[in-house]
Amino acid sequence: MALTVIILLSCLTLCGCSNKYEDLINAGIAVPLSESHIVDISVKSKILDREMPCKVYLPKGYGSRQKYPVWYGLHGQTRDESMWINDVGIDKAADKLIESGEIEPIIMVFPLTMDALPREIIEDIEEDGKLDELKWDRFMWKELVPYIDSRFDTVASAEGRFIGGFSMGGSIALRIAFRHPDLFSKVAGYTAAVPVGDFSGKNLEKWLYPNLDPDEIPDPARFAGEKGLVNLKVYLEAGNKNDPFLSVLQSLNDALRERGVSSEFIIYDGGHSLENAIRCAGEYLKFYAAKD
């Protein structure tokens, strides 16, 4: 199994770099990579008005100008950008599956993930009476995705771009992908903490489009087609032991299927914790990058 080495890139900005391998070379890392590496980067966000730390996994062989698909992995509320690596070991799972040929080599991006505070939502509604897309969500697709595509050898299209997350991160991943299916082709919510009681009727549309009168949507299935939701492949899971999101994620899966969206729902033995992610890290990666 390849040894994962941590290197630090100093204060990167959105201006990009003419040589995508310059930072690796300057850190004394030869390309193409003889083993996988994890790179710590800092992305300056105008939307959030702060530097946003991220960890980026680069697979063995990176640096030969081959383009790689990208998975954006979002963490839970009490965690940080190191969760998927330090707590789950997703990097080691990727090394193993890439080496065995079970998945395509993949870049993985783990940003510091933040949901909106009540203050942000209140101030937004008070401004014009409408709830706009939350700041972190906009940072994700308007700043982080273009930044990663400009700095790394990525497949810069929805076909090669995926997103998924645990708990809070799962809820954020779902709403971003559902609102922007032109940017992502696969999305997963691992015991996702969605803030909805159930998704019967038009509750899915109410969640995704809070400023839209649901009465203006006579046919949710047709609406999902028009919005591009049917182009997504969705994976949902929840535990069978004291998982508060079991029933709502089952309801979400049903609602997606009713709208013609490809959605899979798995109930695992456990609760709302990372235990299943640790057990099934390899299966998660196969959802995104399994070889045909």
Phi, psi and omega in degrees: 000137183293144176280130178269126181247137179264127173233155185246127174260131187276128168030074178279152179238175183282003184286341179086186185209136184293328178247110185292347181256002186301317182294321177296314181297317179296334178273005178083018181258120180282142175241146358298151184293133177277348176205163182293153178226151172246126184249130173268123179234163177230122184253122180281118183255123173286325182296316182267349180058048178193167173278135181245114180285145177217153170248136182236124176268125176247128185283161173306136181095348180300139178117008179256013180073011169290144178267137184240145171292160185230132170249127174263113182255120184257143186264174179278173189299321183266010182249190176216190187296349179272354189304308186295331180273304187287320186266328184258327183077034183295332179293318179293322177297320179294316178306313184295315184286327176293317181297323181278352179082013181280333175230158173289148173304139188219145170269139177236134182240127183237094181274154167299125188248131182224128173273167183288140171280153179307326181299319179297317181294316180298313181296323180295315180293321181295333183294312182218010179080006180236155177259109180278171177299137186294153188300315183295323178300316179293322175302317184301306188268336181268334184242309186292312181301310177299325180296312180298318179296330181278336186259339186230162180279086185248157165279102190272058178208165181302326182303327182247023183230127185228160179213145178194161182198166180257134175056241178306316180297328177293319178297316179295317179301317181296312184292327177293312182295320180295327180276340184226059180291352174284345182256337184228146178251339179223143179215144180225143175236109181268107190039055185294132184275065182287135185272047183228141180290314175200166185247028176288164179061233181247029181293334175296314180293323178297323180290314185282328185230073187296342181266001182259132176288117182300338178293343178278001180245086182291330184228097181302326180294316178294322179297318179298323177294317180295326180278351179087008180299329183290350178275352182270150168249126189242138174234128179232147174210155177205160182270159181264006182233102176057036174265112184293349184252010181299305186291323183289326178286328172298318178296320178296316178301317179298317181296319179295317180296323177298334181264007177084016180270138177286107184225137178239135180236124182244132173255117182255166180276101182157193183235203183276079182208178180274001185303317181288326177297320178296317180293323193246021181306319179296321178293324176302313183294326178294328177300320182276318195226021180299141177287144180293000000 
